[in-house]
Amino acid sequence: MRPSRRQTAASPARVGNSRRHSADSRLLLYMGLLILVGLVVLFAISPYQIHRINAEGGSLDQGHYMLKQLTYLGIGAGVFSLSTMLPIPLWRRLASPLLLGAIALCMLLALLGAFSIPPAMCFNGACRWFDFGITSFQPAEMLKFAIVLYMAVFLAARVRDGKLNDLHQTLIPVITVLGIAALFVIGLQKDMGTGITIFGAVLTMLFLAGLSMRWIALGGVGLVVLGGLLIVISPHRIERVTTFLSGNNVADASSYHIDMAKLAIGSGGLFGKGLGNGVQAFGYLPEALNDSIFAVLGEIFGFLGLIVIIGLFVALLVRIVQTSERLQDPMMQLFVAGTFGWLGTHVIVNIGAMTGVLPLTGVTLPFLS
């Protein structure tokens, strides 16, 4: 990986061990527009979701989901602002502790979940969250960030030393970290979607770092074999793949989710039904506020609306690539590349699943779900 020789006005200016730069207004604009769309749709469809839950014995107030979403956005904005104030050398020092901390939290969750000890929260046989009452926390999300940061620091050092393609000093450590992540996230937490996201981010970083195509090809074959094994040993994954391969034309309920998602997108037509006029989000489409939000958007805004939303994601991802090209620090280049792979994998897998192009998996749509 070779840093770009161009230095533009938007590039960071170094001041000692810190950095001074202005915010990238285009990045903020694209993210802000996606978040705004998500809030509008959430405001439109959450009242029925709350009514349905309360009718089944729940006791949620009408502003529950909006308040929850705004709270998380506030927390995210605060962490986002704080992270921009930390000098890059500090992030380098934090890479290993953050990774070890994330792995430790995954181990703790697995241990508590095995004995059904709070605050571990298990649902449908999968223990993925810590439930603290007012909020919940998924350690796998911290693990995503920690792996991207750690790999950026690790691979940048290997590039600098000319050892990127060294089997023992580079590839085996990378495989070890990914193997541990797969054990906890895919194996114990049964979260194939998050595992795919982690692998997508790391593969993007390895490719852009300049890893030999021979190693990348071997790695791709290994991932296909590993993915096949993980599917074979899990009945619900076999069912999802079988449903996908059959074109969702099955008589049982296994294709219900994707059938309703396609119906929602198709019924939106060219211009959509408009806010409050959809049907699928009001009781038919599973996970309407979460994994299935793209289908809900299709019913509300139609084909043209979806094109605009996909265009915003493409613009955001392109801007991330442009940001990476302007950076002079190899570690930061790789970190941005990992962020690109992280977000890009989420977008591709979620939209692919909702349109029937890929098997259904629990991957959210960034900024919208």
C-alpha positions as YAML, in Angstrom:
chain: A
units: angstrom
residues:
- id: 1
  name: MET
  ca: [0.00, 0.00, 0.00]
- id: 2
  name: ARG
  ca: [1.46, 3.32, -1.06]
- id: 3
  name: PRO
  ca: [0.23, 6.58, 0.43]
- id: 4
  name: SER
  ca: [-1.09, 9.12, -2.04]
- id: 5
  name: ARG
  ca: [1.38, 11.86, -2.97]
- id: 6
  name: ARG
  ca: [-1.36, 14.42, -3.17]
- id: 7
  name: GLN
  ca: [-1.89, 16.76, -0.25]
- id: 8
  name: THR
  ca: [-5.10, 18.71, -0.42]
- id: 9
  name: ALA
  ca: [-6.63, 21.38, 1.76]
- id: 10
  name: ALA
  ca: [-8.86, 18.74, 3.35]
- id: 11
  name: SER
  ca: [-5.89, 16.63, 4.45]
- id: 12
  name: PRO
  ca: [-4.98, 16.64, 8.15]
- id: 13
  name: ALA
  ca: [-2.26, 19.01, 9.26]
- id: 14
  name: ARG
  ca: [-0.03, 17.61, 11.97]
- id: 15
  name: VAL
  ca: [0.69, 19.51, 15.15]
- id: 16
  name: GLY
  ca: [3.17, 17.59, 17.29]
- id: 17
  name: ASN
  ca: [1.66, 14.22, 18.11]
- id: 18
  name: SER
  ca: [-1.84, 15.50, 17.52]
- id: 19
  name: ARG
  ca: [-3.75, 16.51, 14.40]
- id: 20
  name: ARG
  ca: [-5.81, 19.46, 13.33]
- id: 21
  name: HIS
  ca: [-8.38, 19.23, 10.59]
- id: 22
  name: SER
  ca: [-11.79, 20.47, 9.60]
- id: 23
  name: ALA
  ca: [-14.79, 18.18, 9.40]
- id: 24
  name: ASP
  ca: [-15.59, 16.63, 6.03]
- id: 25
  name: SER
  ca: [-18.93, 18.29, 5.29]
- id: 26
  name: ARG
  ca: [-19.82, 15.83, 2.53]
- id: 27
  name: LEU
  ca: [-19.36, 12.81, 4.79]
- id: 28
  name: LEU
  ca: [-21.50, 14.48, 7.44]
- id: 29
  name: LEU
  ca: [-24.13, 15.41, 4.85]
- id: 30
  name: TYR
  ca: [-24.52, 11.86, 3.51]
- id: 31
  name: MET
  ca: [-24.69, 10.35, 6.99]
- id: 32
  name: GLY
  ca: [-27.08, 13.06, 8.18]
- id: 33
  name: LEU
  ca: [-29.48, 12.52, 5.29]
- id: 34
  name: LEU
  ca: [-29.56, 8.75, 5.87]
- id: 35
  name: ILE
  ca: [-30.16, 9.25, 9.59]
- id: 36
  name: LEU
  ca: [-32.94, 11.75, 8.86]
- id: 37
  name: VAL
  ca: [-34.69, 9.30, 6.52]
- id: 38
  name: GLY
  ca: [-34.46, 6.62, 9.20]
- id: 39
  name: LEU
  ca: [-35.99, 8.89, 11.82]
- id: 40
  name: VAL
  ca: [-38.87, 9.93, 9.55]
- id: 41
  name: VAL
  ca: [-39.73, 6.33, 8.70]
- id: 42
  name: LEU
  ca: [-39.39, 5.27, 12.34]
- id: 43
  name: PHE
  ca: [-41.78, 8.04, 13.37]
- id: 44
  name: ALA
  ca: [-44.29, 6.86, 10.76]
- id: 45
  name: ILE
  ca: [-44.34, 3.14, 11.51]
- id: 46
  name: SER
  ca: [-43.41, 2.83, 15.21]
- id: 47
  name: PRO
  ca: [-46.92, 3.67, 16.61]
- id: 48
  name: TYR
  ca: [-48.39, 0.48, 15.17]
- id: 49
  name: GLN
  ca: [-45.42, -1.58, 16.33]
- id: 50
  name: ILE
  ca: [-45.97, -0.22, 19.85]
- id: 51
  name: HIS
  ca: [-49.73, -0.88, 19.64]
- id: 52
  name: ARG
  ca: [-49.10, -4.47, 18.57]
- id: 53
  name: ILE
  ca: [-46.62, -5.08, 21.41]
- id: 54
  name: ASN
  ca: [-48.95, -3.52, 23.98]
- id: 55
  name: ALA
  ca: [-51.85, -5.63, 22.69]
- id: 56
  name: GLU
  ca: [-49.73, -8.71, 23.46]
- id: 57
  name: GLY
  ca: [-49.16, -7.62, 27.05]
- id: 58
  name: GLY
  ca: [-46.48, -4.94, 26.67]
- id: 59
  name: SER
  ca: [-46.51, -1.52, 28.26]
- id: 60
  name: LEU
  ca: [-44.57, 0.77, 25.93]
- id: 61
  name: ASP
  ca: [-45.40, 4.45, 25.61]
- id: 62
  name: GLN
  ca: [-46.02, 5.93, 22.15]
- id: 63
  name: GLY
  ca: [-42.63, 7.61, 21.95]
- id: 64
  name: HIS
  ca: [-40.62, 4.55, 23.00]
- id: 65
  name: TYR
  ca: [-38.80, 3.80, 19.74]
- id: 66
  name: MET
  ca: [-38.21, 7.44, 18.82]
- id: 67
  name: LEU
  ca: [-36.77, 8.20, 22.25]
- id: 68
  name: LYS
  ca: [-34.61, 5.09, 22.08]
- id: 69
  name: GLN
  ca: [-33.30, 5.97, 18.62]
- id: 70
  name: LEU
  ca: [-32.61, 9.59, 19.57]
- id: 71
  name: THR
  ca: [-30.83, 8.46, 22.73]
- id: 72
  name: TYR
  ca: [-28.55, 6.16, 20.76]
- id: 73
  name: LEU
  ca: [-27.92, 8.88, 18.20]
- id: 74
  name: GLY
  ca: [-26.96, 11.23, 21.02]
- id: 75
  name: ILE
  ca: [-24.57, 8.67, 22.48]
- id: 76
  name: GLY
  ca: [-23.12, 7.98, 19.05]
- id: 77
  name: ALA
  ca: [-22.64, 11.68, 18.33]
- id: 78
  name: GLY
  ca: [-20.91, 12.14, 21.68]
- id: 79
  name: VAL
  ca: [-18.51, 9.25, 21.08]
- id: 80
  name: PHE
  ca: [-17.95, 10.47, 17.52]
- id: 81
  name: SER
  ca: [-17.01, 13.95, 18.77]
- id: 82
  name: LEU
  ca: [-14.76, 12.58, 21.50]
- id: 83
  name: SER
  ca: [-12.92, 10.29, 19.08]
- id: 84
  name: THR
  ca: [-12.01, 13.22, 16.83]
- id: 85
  name: MET
  ca: [-10.21, 14.87, 19.76]
- id: 86
  name: LEU
  ca: [-7.93, 11.93, 20.51]
- id: 87
  name: PRO
  ca: [-4.47, 12.03, 18.88]
- id: 88
  name: ILE
  ca: [-3.62, 9.25, 16.44]
- id: 89
  name: PRO
  ca: [-0.71, 7.91, 18.56]
- id: 90
  name: LEU
  ca: [-3.21, 7.25, 21.35]
- id: 91
  name: TRP
  ca: [-5.40, 5.21, 19.01]
- id: 92
  name: ARG
  ca: [-2.33, 3.13, 18.14]
- id: 93
  name: ARG
  ca: [-1.73, 2.41, 21.83]
- id: 94
  name: LEU
  ca: [-5.41, 1.58, 22.37]
- id: 95
  name: ALA
  ca: [-5.60, -1.00, 19.55]
- id: 96
  name: SER
  ca: [-4.44, -4.04, 21.53]
- id: 97
  name: PRO
  ca: [-6.27, -3.19, 24.80]
- id: 98
  name: LEU
  ca: [-9.53, -2.59, 22.92]
- id: 99
  name: LEU
  ca: [-9.22, -5.92, 21.09]
- id: 100
  name: LEU
  ca: [-8.45, -7.83, 24.29]
- id: 101
  name: GLY
  ca: [-11.28, -6.04, 26.08]
- id: 102
  name: ALA
  ca: [-13.78, -6.90, 23.34]
- id: 103
  name: ILE
  ca: [-12.71, -10.57, 23.36]
- id: 104
  name: ALA
  ca: [-12.99, -10.62, 27.17]
- id: 105
  name: LEU
  ca: [-16.54, -9.24, 26.98]
- id: 106
  name: CYS
  ca: [-17.47, -11.91, 24.41]
- id: 107
  name: MET
  ca: [-16.02, -14.58, 26.73]
- id: 108
  name: LEU
  ca: [-17.96, -13.17, 29.68]
- id: 109
  name: LEU
  ca: [-21.19, -13.11, 27.67]
- id: 110
  name: ALA
  ca: [-20.69, -16.72, 26.60]
- id: 111
  name: LEU
  ca: [-20.03, -17.80, 30.19]
- id: 112
  name: LEU
  ca: [-23.01, -15.95, 31.67]
- id: 113
  name: GLY
  ca: [-25.27, -17.01, 28.82]
- id: 114
  name: ALA
  ca: [-24.39, -20.68, 29.30]
- id: 115
  name: PHE
  ca: [-25.82, -20.52, 32.83]
- id: 116
  name: SER
  ca: [-28.56, -17.96, 32.08]
- id: 117
  name: ILE
  ca: [-27.03, -15.44, 34.46]
- id: 118
  name: PRO
  ca: [-28.00, -11.76, 34.04]
- id: 119
  name: PRO
  ca: [-27.16, -9.40, 32.48]
- id: 120
  name: ALA
  ca: [-26.64, -11.88, 29.63]
- id: 121
  name: MET
  ca: [-29.71, -11.84, 27.40]
- id: 122
  name: CYS
  ca: [-30.54, -14.81, 25.20]
- id: 123
  name: PHE
  ca: [-33.17, -14.99, 22.47]
- id: 124
  name: ASN
  ca: [-34.05, -17.98, 20.28]
- id: 125
  name: GLY
  ca: [-31.04, -19.87, 21.62]
- id: 126
  name: ALA
  ca: [-28.53, -17.07, 20.85]
- id: 127
  name: CYS
  ca: [-26.84, -15.05, 23.61]
- id: 128
  name: ARG
  ca: [-25.66, -11.84, 21.93]
- id: 129
  name: TRP
  ca: [-26.45, -9.01, 24.35]
- id: 130
  name: PHE
  ca: [-25.90, -7.65, 27.81]
- id: 131
  name: ASP
  ca: [-29.23, -6.31, 29.05]
- id: 132
  name: PHE
  ca: [-28.91, -3.44, 31.54]
- id: 133
  name: GLY
  ca: [-32.62, -2.67, 31.75]
- id: 134
  name: ILE
  ca: [-32.67, 0.83, 30.24]
- id: 135
  name: THR
  ca: [-30.44, -0.27, 27.39]
- id: 136
  name: SER
  ca: [-28.62, -3.29, 25.96]
- id: 137
  name: PHE
  ca: [-25.11, -3.76, 24.61]
- id: 138
  name: GLN
  ca: [-23.81, -6.21, 22.01]
- id: 139
  name: PRO
  ca: [-20.09, -6.99, 22.53]
- id: 140
  name: ALA
  ca: [-19.76, -8.08, 18.90]
- id: 141
  name: GLU
  ca: [-20.21, -4.45, 17.84]
- id: 142
  name: MET
  ca: [-17.23, -3.44, 19.97]
- id: 143
  name: LEU
  ca: [-15.31, -6.38, 18.52]
- id: 144
  name: LYS
  ca: [-15.91, -5.11, 14.97]
- id: 145
  name: PHE
  ca: [-14.35, -1.74, 15.75]
- id: 146
  name: ALA
  ca: [-11.51, -3.24, 17.78]
- id: 147
  name: ILE
  ca: [-10.53, -5.67, 15.02]
- id: 148
  name: VAL
  ca: [-10.53, -2.95, 12.36]
- id: 149
  name: LEU
  ca: [-8.36, -0.69, 14.54]
- id: 150
  name: TYR
  ca: [-6.00, -3.49, 15.55]
- id: 151
  name: MET
  ca: [-5.60, -4.74, 11.99]
- id: 152
  name: ALA
  ca: [-4.89, -1.21, 10.77]
- id: 153
  name: VAL
  ca: [-2.03, -0.85, 13.27]
- id: 154
  name: PHE
  ca: [-0.75, -4.40, 12.73]
- id: 155
  name: LEU
  ca: [-0.85, -4.40, 8.92]
- id: 156
  name: ALA
  ca: [0.67, -0.92, 8.65]
- id: 157
  name: ALA
  ca: [3.66, -2.16, 10.66]
- id: 158
  name: ARG
  ca: [4.01, -5.22, 8.42]
- id: 159
  name: VAL
  ca: [3.82, -3.05, 5.30]
- id: 160
  name: ARG
  ca: [6.51, -0.76, 6.72]
- id: 161
  name: ASP
  ca: [8.78, -3.74, 7.48]
- id: 162
  name: GLY
  ca: [8.14, -5.36, 4.08]
- id: 163
  name: LYS
  ca: [6.62, -8.45, 5.72]
- id: 164
  name: LEU
  ca: [3.00, -8.19, 4.61]
- id: 165
  name: ASN
  ca: [3.11, -11.50, 2.72]
- id: 166
  name: ASP
  ca: [5.05, -13.33, 5.43]
- id: 167
  name: LEU
  ca: [3.11, -16.43, 6.48]
- id: 168
  name: HIS
  ca: [4.34, -16.63, 10.08]
- id: 169
  name: GLN
  ca: [4.63, -12.95, 10.98]
- id: 170
  name: THR
  ca: [1.50, -11.67, 9.24]
- id: 171
  name: LEU
  ca: [-0.95, -14.23, 7.93]
- id: 172
  name: ILE
  ca: [-1.01, -16.63, 10.90]
- id: 173
  name: PRO
  ca: [-1.65, -13.77, 13.40]
- id: 174
  name: VAL
  ca: [-4.43, -12.44, 11.15]
- id: 175
  name: ILE
  ca: [-6.00, -15.90, 10.85]
- id: 176
  name: THR
  ca: [-5.74, -16.35, 14.63]
- id: 177
  name: VAL
  ca: [-7.60, -13.11, 15.35]
- id: 178
  name: LEU
  ca: [-10.29, -13.93, 12.78]
- id: 179
  name: GLY
  ca: [-10.57, -17.48, 14.15]
- id: 180
  name: ILE
  ca: [-11.18, -16.17, 17.67]
- id: 181
  name: ALA
  ca: [-13.78, -13.73, 16.34]
- id: 182
  name: ALA
  ca: [-15.50, -16.52, 14.39]
- id: 183
  name: LEU
  ca: [-15.55, -18.76, 17.47]
- id: 184
  name: PHE
  ca: [-17.34, -16.23, 19.64]
- id: 185
  name: VAL
  ca: [-19.48, -14.37, 17.11]
- id: 186
  name: ILE
  ca: [-20.48, -17.10, 14.66]
- id: 187
  name: GLY
  ca: [-20.02, -20.16, 16.86]
- id: 188
  name: LEU
  ca: [-21.21, -19.15, 20.33]
- id: 189
  name: GLN
  ca: [-23.37, -16.09, 19.57]
- id: 190
  name: LYS
  ca: [-24.72, -17.68, 16.37]
- id: 191
  name: ASP
  ca: [-24.40, -14.35, 14.56]
- id: 192
  name: MET
  ca: [-23.38, -15.15, 11.00]
- id: 193
  name: GLY
  ca: [-24.16, -11.63, 9.80]
- id: 194
  name: THR
  ca: [-21.69, -9.95, 12.16]
- id: 195
  name: GLY
  ca: [-19.08, -12.57, 11.28]
- id: 196
  name: ILE
  ca: [-19.50, -11.80, 7.57]
- id: 197
  name: THR
  ca: [-19.08, -8.08, 8.34]
- id: 198
  name: ILE
  ca: [-15.82, -8.66, 10.23]
- id: 199
  name: PHE
  ca: [-14.39, -10.84, 7.47]
- id: 200
  name: GLY
  ca: [-15.48, -8.31, 4.83]
- id: 201
  name: ALA
  ca: [-13.71, -5.44, 6.63]
- id: 202
  name: VAL
  ca: [-10.47, -7.38, 7.17]
- id: 203
  name: LEU
  ca: [-10.37, -8.72, 3.60]
- id: 204
  name: THR
  ca: [-10.78, -5.18, 2.30]
- id: 205
  name: MET
  ca: [-7.85, -4.05, 4.43]
- id: 206
  name: LEU
  ca: [-5.65, -6.94, 3.28]
- id: 207
  name: PHE
  ca: [-6.45, -6.27, -0.37]
- id: 208
  name: LEU
  ca: [-5.76, -2.53, -0.17]
- id: 209
  name: ALA
  ca: [-2.61, -3.14, 1.88]
- id: 210
  name: GLY
  ca: [-1.22, -5.04, -1.10]
- id: 211
  name: LEU
  ca: [-1.46, -8.67, 0.02]
- id: 212
  name: SER
  ca: [-0.48, -11.13, -2.71]
- id: 213
  name: MET
  ca: [-3.41, -12.26, -4.84]
- id: 214
  name: ARG
  ca: [-2.28, -15.84, -4.27]
- id: 215
  name: TRP
  ca: [-2.86, -15.47, -0.53]
- id: 216
  name: ILE
  ca: [-6.16, -13.66, -1.14]
- id: 217
  name: ALA
  ca: [-7.35, -16.48, -3.42]
- id: 218
  name: LEU
  ca: [-6.37, -19.12, -0.86]
- id: 219
  name: GLY
  ca: [-8.09, -17.12, 1.84]
- id: 220
  name: GLY
  ca: [-11.23, -16.85, -0.25]
- id: 221
  name: VAL
  ca: [-11.32, -20.63, -0.73]
- id: 222
  name: GLY
  ca: [-10.77, -21.12, 2.99]
- id: 223
  name: LEU
  ca: [-13.64, -18.78, 3.86]
- id: 224
  name: VAL
  ca: [-15.96, -20.60, 1.45]
- id: 225
  name: VAL
  ca: [-15.08, -23.93, 3.09]
- id: 226
  name: LEU
  ca: [-15.45, -22.49, 6.59]
- id: 227
  name: GLY
  ca: [-18.77, -20.87, 5.67]
- id: 228
  name: GLY
  ca: [-20.02, -24.17, 4.28]
- id: 229
  name: LEU
  ca: [-19.12, -26.01, 7.47]
- id: 230
  name: LEU
  ca: [-20.79, -23.38, 9.65]
- id: 231
  name: ILE
  ca: [-23.94, -23.67, 7.55]
- id: 232
  name: VAL
  ca: [-23.99, -27.47, 7.63]
- id: 233
  name: ILE
  ca: [-23.77, -27.65, 11.43]
- id: 234
  name: SER
  ca: [-26.60, -25.16, 11.93]
- id: 235
  name: PRO
  ca: [-30.18, -26.21, 11.01]
- id: 236
  name: HIS
  ca: [-31.53, -22.65, 10.73]
- id: 237
  name: ARG
  ca: [-28.70, -21.68, 8.36]
- id: 238
  name: ILE
  ca: [-29.37, -24.74, 6.22]
- id: 239
  name: GLU
  ca: [-33.02, -23.72, 6.07]
- id: 240
  name: ARG
  ca: [-32.15, -20.19, 4.95]
- id: 241
  name: VAL
  ca: [-29.78, -21.42, 2.23]
- id: 242
  name: THR
  ca: [-32.28, -24.03, 1.05]
- id: 243
  name: THR
  ca: [-34.99, -21.38, 0.89]
- id: 244
  name: PHE
  ca: [-32.69, -19.10, -1.08]
- id: 245
  name: LEU
  ca: [-31.67, -21.82, -3.56]
- id: 246
  name: SER
  ca: [-35.29, -22.77, -4.11]
- id: 247
  name: GLY
  ca: [-36.07, -19.21, -5.15]
- id: 248
  name: ASN
  ca: [-38.20, -18.87, -2.01]
- id: 249
  name: ASN
  ca: [-40.85, -21.00, -3.72]
- id: 250
  name: VAL
  ca: [-41.51, -23.31, -0.78]
- id: 251
  name: ALA
  ca: [-44.81, -24.31, 0.72]
- id: 252
  name: ASP
  ca: [-43.86, -23.89, 4.38]
- id: 253
  name: ALA
  ca: [-43.22, -20.76, 6.41]
- id: 254
  name: SER
  ca: [-39.45, -20.71, 5.84]
- id: 255
  name: SER
  ca: [-39.76, -18.20, 3.00]
- id: 256
  name: TYR
  ca: [-42.34, -15.98, 4.73]
- id: 257
  name: HIS
  ca: [-39.89, -13.23, 5.70]
- id: 258
  name: ILE
  ca: [-38.35, -12.76, 2.27]
- id: 259
  name: ASP
  ca: [-41.75, -13.14, 0.58]
- id: 260
  name: MET
  ca: [-43.13, -10.27, 2.64]
- id: 261
  name: ALA
  ca: [-40.00, -8.19, 1.99]
- id: 262
  name: LYS
  ca: [-40.34, -8.65, -1.78]
- id: 263
  name: LEU
  ca: [-44.05, -7.89, -1.58]
- id: 264
  name: ALA
  ca: [-43.33, -4.68, 0.30]
- id: 265
  name: ILE
  ca: [-40.76, -3.52, -2.26]
- id: 266
  name: GLY
  ca: [-42.89, -4.55, -5.22]
- id: 267
  name: SER
  ca: [-46.09, -2.98, -3.92]
- id: 268
  name: GLY
  ca: [-44.29, 0.38, -3.57]
- id: 269
  name: GLY
  ca: [-44.19, 0.68, -7.35]
- id: 270
  name: LEU
  ca: [-42.29, 3.56, -8.89]
- id: 271
  name: PHE
  ca: [-43.12, 6.35, -6.44]
- id: 272
  name: GLY
  ca: [-44.20, 4.47, -3.29]
- id: 273
  name: LYS
  ca: [-47.36, 4.58, -1.22]
- id: 274
  name: GLY
  ca: [-46.23, 7.44, 0.99]
- id: 275
  name: LEU
  ca: [-45.80, 7.74, 4.75]
- id: 276
  name: GLY
  ca: [-48.54, 6.03, 6.73]
- id: 277
  name: ASN
  ca: [-50.02, 4.28, 3.71]
- id: 278
  name: GLY
  ca: [-47.93, 1.11, 3.72]
- id: 279
  name: VAL
  ca: [-49.24, -2.28, 4.77]
- id: 280
  name: GLN
  ca: [-46.33, -4.66, 5.27]
- id: 281
  name: ALA
  ca: [-44.74, -2.69, 8.12]
- id: 282
  name: PHE
  ca: [-47.99, -2.83, 10.10]
- id: 283
  name: GLY
  ca: [-47.94, -6.45, 11.15]
- id: 284
  name: TYR
  ca: [-46.91, -8.60, 8.19]
- id: 285
  name: LEU
  ca: [-43.20, -7.97, 7.65]
- id: 286
  name: PRO
  ca: [-40.96, -9.35, 10.44]
- id: 287
  name: GLU
  ca: [-38.31, -7.05, 11.95]
- id: 288
  name: ALA
  ca: [-39.79, -4.01, 10.18]
- id: 289
  name: LEU
  ca: [-37.82, -1.57, 12.35]
- id: 290
  name: ASN
  ca: [-34.56, -3.50, 12.15]
- id: 291
  name: ASP
  ca: [-33.24, -5.86, 9.46]
- id: 292
  name: SER
  ca: [-36.21, -5.31, 7.12]
- id: 293
  name: ILE
  ca: [-36.12, -1.50, 7.00]
- id: 294
  name: PHE
  ca: [-35.03, -1.50, 3.33]
- id: 295
  name: ALA
  ca: [-38.23, -3.30, 2.33]
- id: 296
  name: VAL
  ca: [-40.27, -0.81, 4.37]
- id: 297
  name: LEU
  ca: [-38.50, 2.04, 2.57]
- id: 298
  name: GLY
  ca: [-39.39, 0.43, -0.76]
- id: 299
  name: GLU
  ca: [-43.07, 0.32, 0.10]
- id: 300
  name: ILE
  ca: [-43.11, 3.91, 1.35]
- id: 301
  name: PHE
  ca: [-40.84, 5.63, -1.20]
- id: 302
  name: GLY
  ca: [-41.01, 3.26, -4.16]
- id: 303
  name: PHE
  ca: [-38.32, 2.27, -6.65]
- id: 304
  name: LEU
  ca: [-37.11, 5.83, -7.21]
- id: 305
  name: GLY
  ca: [-36.84, 6.40, -3.47]
- id: 306
  name: LEU
  ca: [-34.73, 3.29, -3.07]
- id: 307
  name: ILE
  ca: [-32.46, 4.45, -5.89]
- id: 308
  name: VAL
  ca: [-31.91, 7.73, -4.03]
- id: 309
  name: ILE
  ca: [-31.13, 5.88, -0.78]
- id: 310
  name: ILE
  ca: [-28.72, 3.51, -2.51]
- id: 311
  name: GLY
  ca: [-27.17, 6.56, -4.20]
- id: 312
  name: LEU
  ca: [-26.55, 8.12, -0.78]
- id: 313
  name: PHE
  ca: [-24.80, 4.96, 0.38]
- id: 314
  name: VAL
  ca: [-22.69, 4.86, -2.79]
- id: 315
  name: ALA
  ca: [-21.77, 8.53, -2.37]
- id: 316
  name: LEU
  ca: [-20.81, 7.90, 1.27]
- id: 317
  name: LEU
  ca: [-18.65, 4.90, 0.40]
- id: 318
  name: VAL
  ca: [-16.96, 6.73, -2.48]
- id: 319
  name: ARG
  ca: [-16.22, 9.64, -0.18]
- id: 320
  name: ILE
  ca: [-14.65, 7.24, 2.34]
- id: 321
  name: VAL
  ca: [-12.38, 5.89, -0.41]
- id: 322
  name: GLN
  ca: [-11.41, 9.43, -1.41]
- id: 323
  name: THR
  ca: [-10.60, 10.18, 2.22]
- id: 324
  name: SER
  ca: [-8.34, 7.14, 2.39]
- id: 325
  name: GLU
  ca: [-6.47, 8.24, -0.73]
- id: 326
  name: ARG
  ca: [-5.69, 11.65, 0.76]
- id: 327
  name: LEU
  ca: [-4.27, 10.34, 4.01]
- id: 328
  name: GLN
  ca: [-0.50, 10.10, 4.43]
- id: 329
  name: ASP
  ca: [-0.44, 7.76, 7.44]
- id: 330
  name: PRO
  ca: [-0.60, 4.07, 6.33]
- id: 331
  name: MET
  ca: [-2.32, 3.08, 9.57]
- id: 332
  name: MET
  ca: [-5.08, 5.63, 9.04]
- id: 333
  name: GLN
  ca: [-5.40, 4.63, 5.38]
- id: 334
  name: LEU
  ca: [-5.99, 1.05, 6.43]
- id: 335
  name: PHE
  ca: [-8.40, 2.05, 9.19]
- id: 336
  name: VAL
  ca: [-10.50, 4.02, 6.71]
- id: 337
  name: ALA
  ca: [-10.31, 1.08, 4.28]
- id: 338
  name: GLY
  ca: [-11.60, -1.19, 7.03]
- id: 339
  name: THR
  ca: [-14.46, 1.22, 7.71]
- id: 340
  name: PHE
  ca: [-15.29, 1.12, 4.00]
- id: 341
  name: GLY
  ca: [-15.35, -2.70, 4.07]
- id: 342
  name: TRP
  ca: [-17.40, -2.70, 7.28]
- id: 343
  name: LEU
  ca: [-20.14, -0.37, 6.00]
- id: 344
  name: GLY
  ca: [-20.03, -1.74, 2.46]
- id: 345
  name: THR
  ca: [-20.57, -5.32, 3.67]
- id: 346
  name: HIS
  ca: [-23.53, -4.24, 5.79]
- id: 347
  name: VAL
  ca: [-25.16, -2.44, 2.86]
- id: 348
  name: ILE
  ca: [-24.58, -5.22, 0.31]
- id: 349
  name: VAL
  ca: [-25.66, -8.08, 2.59]
- id: 350
  name: ASN
  ca: [-28.76, -6.30, 3.91]
- id: 351
  name: ILE
  ca: [-30.04, -5.06, 0.55]
- id: 352
  name: GLY
  ca: [-29.11, -8.36, -1.11]
- id: 353
  name: ALA
  ca: [-31.11, -10.31, 1.48]
- id: 354
  name: MET
  ca: [-34.18, -8.05, 1.25]
- id: 355
  name: THR
  ca: [-34.27, -8.35, -2.54]
- id: 356
  name: GLY
  ca: [-33.65, -12.11, -2.61]
- id: 357
  name: VAL
  ca: [-30.21, -11.79, -4.23]
- id: 358
  name: LEU
  ca: [-28.49, -13.22, -1.13]
- id: 359
  name: PRO
  ca: [-29.68, -15.60, 1.62]
- id: 360
  name: LEU
  ca: [-31.49, -13.94, 4.50]
- id: 361
  name: THR
  ca: [-29.24, -12.99, 7.41]
- id: 362
  name: GLY
  ca: [-29.48, -10.67, 10.39]
- id: 363
  name: VAL
  ca: [-27.47, -7.69, 9.14]
- id: 364
  name: THR
  ca: [-28.81, -4.19, 9.74]
- id: 365
  name: LEU
  ca: [-28.75, -1.28, 7.30]
- id: 366
  name: PRO
  ca: [-26.37, 1.40, 8.65]
- id: 367
  name: PHE
  ca: [-27.92, 4.72, 9.80]
- id: 368
  name: LEU
  ca: [-31.43, 3.48, 8.96]
- id: 369
  name: SER
  ca: [-32.26, 0.32, 10.95]
...
